[in-house]
Each structure stands twice: as C-alpha cells, then as structure tokens.
C-alpha cells in the first residue's frame, strides 16, 4: 500500500464500517469546481454537494500508522472538524469512507466512538 490513502465518500445507508481509524486532521479546504464550474454539474453522478477535501495522518494503527489519508466529502458531514482536530474515520471495503466523527484527543478509545 502506498504512503497516501485516498478514500471515496458514500453515505452509510444502514451499513457498518469494517474499520475505524483515528486521524489527526492536517487540512480542510473547499474542492475546486473546475473550469467554468463544470465539476458542480448535477449530471455527473459522482458529484457530492458542497465538497470539501480533508487530509490527515493516521494515528495508532499497526499497519497504517503515519500514512496520509485524503477524502472528499460533503461539507455538511464535516460538521465542525478543522485543521488540527482529531477524528475517527469509518471505512468499509478498504477505500470507502462512510462516516467521520470529531473526537477530543489522540488518546480517544475509538472502539467506543459511534461511527456506523
């Protein structure tokens, strides 16, 4: 697996995450809509509403610790998460993010964090 992990976003829709990772958020920024805003076209099925790009570093995972993570998700799902915060990311099928939850610190017990 490379040093960079890029996840796609899907809503949970009743599904449960296969894995959860604790991350430190490095950056959150609005995603560019491209030339003439063509990236916002509703005819493009992969588009998500008000997309933001979150990048961070995976903490406390035996195999992935220290790797960078990137996910583009709806701004609404981000809630109050910002650069410097800690969050739990719920992943299924190795590359699909289905939830993100802000946590208080890097010592959070992620097994107790509700992330579908």
KAHUFEN-V586691 format. One record per residue. N is the residue number from 0. RES is the residue in one small letter. SS is DSSP state (~ for helix, > for strand, _ for the rest). OMEGA is omega in radians with two decimals (* if undefined). D_LAST is the distance of its C-alpha to the last C-alpha in whole Angstrom. Layout:
((N | RES | SS | OMEGA | D_LAST) (N | RES | SS | OMEGA | D_LAST))
This chain:
((0 | x | _ | -3.11 | 25) (1 | x | _ | 3.12 | 26) (2 | x | _ | -3.14 | 26) (3 | x | > | 3.13 | 24) (4 | x | > | 3.11 | 20) (5 | x | > | -3.11 | 20) (6 | x | > | 2.99 | 16) (7 | x | > | -3.12 | 16) (8 | x | > | 2.94 | 13) (9 | x | _ | 3.06 | 12) (10 | x | _ | -3.06 | 10) (11 | x | _ | 3.12 | 7) (12 | x | _ | 3.09 | 9) (13 | x | _ | -3.13 | 8) (14 | x | _ | -3.14 | 7) (15 | x | _ | 3.14 | 5) (16 | x | _ | 3.06 | 6) (17 | x | _ | -3.09 | 9) (18 | x | > | 3.01 | 10) (19 | x | > | 3.11 | 10) (20 | x | > | 2.97 | 13) (21 | x | > | 3.13 | 14) (22 | x | > | 2.93 | 17) (23 | x | > | -3.09 | 20) (24 | x | > | 3.12 | 20) (25 | x | > | -3.06 | 23) (26 | x | > | 3.02 | 24) (27 | x | > | 3.12 | 22) (28 | x | > | 3.09 | 24) (29 | x | > | 3.12 | 25) (30 | x | _ | 3.10 | 25) (31 | x | _ | 3.12 | 29) (32 | x | _ | 3.06 | 29) (33 | x | _ | -3.10 | 32) (34 | x | ~ | -3.13 | 36) (35 | x | ~ | 3.11 | 36) (36 | x | ~ | -3.09 | 33) (37 | x | ~ | 3.12 | 32) (38 | x | ~ | 3.13 | 29) (39 | x | ~ | -3.08 | 28) (40 | x | _ | 3.12 | 29) (41 | x | _ | 3.14 | 27) (42 | x | _ | 3.10 | 29) (43 | x | _ | -2.99 | 27) (44 | x | _ | -3.08 | 24) (45 | x | _ | -3.11 | 22) (46 | x | _ | 3.06 | 22) (47 | x | _ | -3.09 | 19) (48 | x | _ | 3.11 | 21) (49 | x | _ | -3.05 | 22) (50 | x | > | 3.00 | 21) (51 | x | > | 3.12 | 21) (52 | x | > | 3.11 | 21) (53 | x | > | 3.03 | 19) (54 | x | > | -3.13 | 21) (55 | x | > | 3.14 | 20) (56 | x | > | 3.13 | 21) (57 | x | > | 3.12 | 19) (58 | x | > | 2.96 | 20) (59 | x | _ | 3.01 | 20) (60 | x | _ | -3.03 | 19) (61 | x | _ | -3.06 | 22) (62 | x | _ | -3.01 | 22) (63 | x | _ | -3.09 | 21) (64 | x | _ | 3.11 | 22) (65 | x | _ | 3.12 | 24) (66 | x | _ | 3.11 | 23) (67 | x | > | -3.10 | 22) (68 | x | > | 3.13 | 19) (69 | x | > | 3.08 | 19) (70 | x | > | 3.04 | 17) (71 | x | > | -3.07 | 18) (72 | x | > | 3.11 | 16) (73 | x | > | -3.14 | 17) (74 | x | ~ | 3.13 | 18) (75 | x | ~ | -3.13 | 17) (76 | x | ~ | -3.11 | 13) (77 | x | ~ | -3.09 | 15) (78 | x | _ | -3.05 | 16) (79 | x | _ | -3.11 | 19) (80 | x | _ | 3.14 | 18) (81 | x | _ | 3.13 | 21) (82 | x | _ | -3.13 | 23) (83 | x | _ | 3.13 | 23) (84 | x | _ | 3.02 | 20) (85 | x | > | -3.12 | 18) (86 | x | > | 3.01 | 14) (87 | x | > | 3.13 | 11) (88 | x | > | 3.08 | 10) (89 | x | > | -3.04 | 7) (90 | x | > | 2.99 | 9) (91 | x | > | -3.13 | 10) (92 | x | _ | 3.06 | 14) (93 | x | _ | -3.08 | 15) (94 | x | _ | 3.14 | 15) (95 | x | > | 3.10 | 12) (96 | x | > | -3.14 | 10) (97 | x | > | 3.07 | 7) (98 | x | > | 3.05 | 7) (99 | x | > | -3.07 | 9) (100 | x | > | 3.09 | 10) (101 | x | > | 3.08 | 14) (102 | x | > | -2.99 | 15) (103 | x | _ | -3.03 | 19) (104 | x | _ | 3.13 | 20) (105 | x | _ | 3.14 | 20) (106 | x | _ | -3.13 | 20) (107 | x | _ | 3.03 | 17) (108 | x | _ | -3.02 | 16) (109 | x | ~ | 3.09 | 12) (110 | x | ~ | 3.12 | 12) (111 | x | ~ | -3.13 | 12) (112 | x | _ | 3.13 | 9) (113 | x | _ | 3.11 | 6) (114 | x | _ | -2.98 | 4) (115 | x | _ | * | 0))
